[in-house]
């Protein structure tokens, strides 16, 4: 079995315990490449995606107030790299698995990758970078929030697998990242993921 030697596998981090998680605390690593308003927007996005599944997302002080599990969140300027075979990788974020069904308790999302996507994105034939700063800002916070919610899905579901549609699909297009609604970010009913408040 090809387990990463640098991570300790603890029994309490197993799938059965994650299936009990209702309150997930996110410990956001600082310093951050975002301001506090942007971070709040990212977190609102994550909370909005997971709320229908009975998962309450806490961050800041709430992350320390006895949640069922805590996950470290790294928001980095760096773009994806590392060892692809052990990473469940969306374009914009990643989480490492130490073995089958055993994610580490740290997720990373890349502001650098989001900016790169923004630089190349066009909306109605026009570069997004020529559009209103507020729209570009919305792109950045929604892209970070939605990809963070996707990585949290790998953690909560305990699998590196992707679904054909919904939150756990492998890639989100720039247009999908700018959509105001969250309909495209639900869990696919085909996705095998045991969650306490499952509404599938
Ligand atoms: Zn993924």
Boltz pocket constraint, residues with backbone or C-beta under 6 A from the ligand:
constraints:
  - pocket:
      binder: B
      contacts: [[A, 88], [A, 89], [A, 90], [A, 150], [A, 151], [A, 154], [A, 160], [A, 161], [A, 162], [A, 168], [A, 169], [A, 170]]
      max_distance: 6.0
